[in-house]
Amino acid sequence: MSRSWTRRLAAPLALLLLTLTLAACAPATLPETGEALTNDESAAQAGGAPAASPDSAPAESPAGGAEEPAGILSDFAATDLDGNAVDASLFAGYDLTMINVWGTDCGPCIQEMPDLAALHEAYADKGVQVVGLVSDALGMDGSVSESQVADARAIVEETGAAYPHIVPSEDLIFLLQQIFAVPTTFFVDETGAQVGQTYLGAKSEDEWAAIVDELLGEAGA
């Protein structure tokens, strides 16, 4: 490749990398936006894999009947930032729950949180809620880092992000293993099953509102 072509490509590439850096904190390879997460723990341990398409046949139960696959967050037990027990009942009564996976050392995550708080309030009477998932509160050994939880509490207070925040437990390791950059956001229905695609990077309140309205329209809510 000639030096002139190298110079032509360098500027657009630098701009792309800067855009990704500003929008998301990426400790590893960035995933393709749009892939659904999977609730298959074995697949997650192997590096993650897209969920089965909606047209895939449901799994067969041992008795030969069709068994509906569990949602990505249909069965888990964890706590919130105040130590209260949290499980899939958190989603009951909501047409959509936005799950925003964030980190305490992620600038774009923290900058986005006031917009998420405004969205949570604006859609409170429309069957929609925002829930944070603190990705770096769980250590490699599966133990909760109290210092990270304390940092998360301080950030929530400072940003006014007064919506629920989940401190992940070992039940959610399979999910975190599929998150390669934060913020990563996806939506679930009241059963904890994912709705729509997965979104990488921070967005404004208006951008998220447009996505929420589209999802609500598709669901007929």
Summary of the structure (lengths in Angstrom):
residues: 221
radius of gyration: 18.5
end to end distance: 53.9
largest distance: 66.4
contacts: 646
relative contact order: 0.21
helix: 38%
strand: 20%
